[in-house]
Amino acid sequence: MHMADALLSPAVSATMWLSAAGLTAYASRRLPTQLEEDRVPLMGVLGAFVFAAQMLNFSIPGTGSSGHLVGAILLAALLGPCAAFLVMVSVLSIQAFFFADGGLLALGCNIFNMAFLPCFIAYPLVYRPLADKHLSLAAVLSAVIALQLGALAVVLETSLSGISALPLAAFLALMQPIHLAIGLIEGLITAAILAFIRRAEPGLLGQKSGALPSRGRSAFTPVLIVFAVLAFCSAGFFVWFASSSPDGLEWSIEKLTGQTELPPPEGIHAVIARLQESSAFFANYTLPAAAANVDAESVKQNNAWPNVESSVSIAGIAGALITLFVSTLLGKSLRAYHAAAKRS
Amino acid sequence: MLRLESAWLHLHQFDELATLHTPIHRRHASAKILVTFALLVLTASFPPYAFSAMLPLLLYPLLLLRLGRIPFSPVLKRLALALPFLLCLGLFNPLLDHTPLLVFGSWQVSGGWLSFFSLLLRSGLAVSAALLLLATTGLPALCHALLAWHVPRPLLVQFLLLHRYSYVLLEEMLRTLRAYQLRSNGSAALQRSVWGSLPGHLLLRSHQRAKRIYQAMLCRGFDGSLPLPSAAPFTWLDALYVAAWGTFFLFVRCYDLPHALVTLFLGGRL
């Protein structure tokens, strides 16, 4: 479920980075007062445990395939939401830095999808109320809900970025069922581990009281922070930025309406058509770099999109080849320089 | 999905690479973080069909690989591992987007294929930029720079502890898994009966070890925060490094260099 850098636009990733930074600051501030001292190394060890356990293969009975653990609900059950959130942030960051898993630009999104949603939504709202009486049910249900929310967030973030051409509905239909299965496996593994710990060392599960946010208003503070930041970013500051690249939803609408030749618009279709006209994305869209010598003015005048010209294509490819040639030449000369430096 | 052995080797390899002494390794961590993020944001800001205009950005990973004496193979390996997810999503672009954008005689390239290749190029740039940041800096220096940027100290301590404990735990897990596989008739995946007990035992053992380590740390004066190594100051060379890459990135974003080269070499006869 790691989002990739390549699928994100700067506006979406900056918004999610801001949310993640706010949440991390919030969780870090709450930490020193909540944690007993020995929690600090325990957090390190549990982080390393989750990091390593994500690579364990769990065979799924009757299917011949295997799944693995994500670990946020397990961490939240053992450490409480704030410490678990920080541990997940560290796991995701190490994966992004060392393994380029997800990527640095997408780190904000990944923290939101895989740390915030399980630790601050699924854990307090689903796991906590159920855990005392039905530990396994709590683990399975919270894992399923966390994964479903995470998958939904991935779809929305990707669609808003507008890099992938997959329409929103099709993407949702693809992601949610897969993550239902993954969530079930994640939940069953988490339940099995928690049941084992409750049997073998119940003290480990009982220690978390100090690490829970107090009931009432403050439990929802991180939720409020995130939605406030998201609202602020999307409403104001990033609008000018986002408008430079196509909005995913508009893009899908454009594509769908363009391909299916709908009858003259009425009702909701009329609204969509007006939206399409007002967005006017294709009308003055200077063609991408591969077709770079298209004159923007002529595109505007002809209003014909796309403006296909053979010479433009050849110029693009030739340019690419020359760039690669220059880069290779530079690399070779550097290697020669190194070899000469080593000899001397 | 990562294998335990390869993850362990990978951690080792990148920590060793970070100890090299090259002009790139000597640059301040803050400078490298700035340049990396500038590249990532810039790459993301290109329109979906951009391909050849982004190619000059490959100069960044190529120069760093060469000047920082980082081998190609680990970076390429990570790129290959990141590919399946991208291929799954990216291949929908050619299927859904048939708008012809390039024409070579009778042969047309659709917008979908162009955006697909653009996606692969973006991914290559992002993966190599992240890995090169770490391979030329190292986690302690990176944490030190992040502390100066007001990243919360508990989080940085958590990074460093997680990194150090990863070695211990990955080795422990490798031993346990090897023992399990030798006794399970060759089956690599954990059967349902040990879903809870095997990782549970590992977790309890990790907890025991953490307690012992904590006692040892207390004996050596640990007060809840790890002392971070002091780094060299930010020099004018570092500022020059940021300025040079920044200018280059802006130039690539504003001017289509491959197209300019075509005009230069072929005299705009196309």
Interface residues (C-beta under 8 A of the other chain):
Chain A: H2 A4 D5 A6 L7 L8 S9 P10 S13 A14 T24 A25 S28 R29 L31 P32 E37 D38 V40 P41 L42 M43 G44 V45 L46 G47 A48 F49 F51 A52 A53 Q54 M55 L56 N57 F58 S59 P61 S66 H68 L69 L86 V87 V89 S90 V91 S93 I94 A96 F97 F98 F99 A100 D101 G103 L104 L105 T158 S161 G162 I163 S164 A165 L166 P167 A170 L188 I189 A191 A192 I193 L194 A195 F196 I197 A200 E201 L204 S244 S245 P246 K255 Y285 L287 P288 A289 A290 A291 A292 N293 P306 V308 E309 S310 S311 V312 S313 I314 A315 G316 I317 A318 G319 A320 I322 T323 L324 V326 S327 L330 G331 L334 R335 H338
Chain B: M1 L2 R3 L4 A7 H10 L11 F14 T36 F37 L40 V41 T43 A44 S45 F46 P47 P48 Y49 A50 F51 S52 A53 M54 L55 P56 L58 L59 L62 L63 R66 L67 R78 L79 L81 A82 F85 L86 L89 G90 F92 N93 L96 D97 T99 P100 L101 L102 V103 F104 G105 Q108 V109 G111 G112 L114 S115 S118 L119 L120 R122 S123 A126 V127 S128 A129 A130 L131 L133 L134 L139 L142 V151 P152 R153 P154 L155 V157 Q158 F159 L160 L161 L162 H163 R164 Y165 S166 V168 L169 L170 M173 L177 S187 A188 A189 L190 Q191 R192 W195 G196 S197 P199 G200 H201 L202 L203 L204 S206 H207 R209 A210 K211 I213 Y214 M217 G224 D256 L257 P258 H259 A260 L261 V262 F265 L266 L270
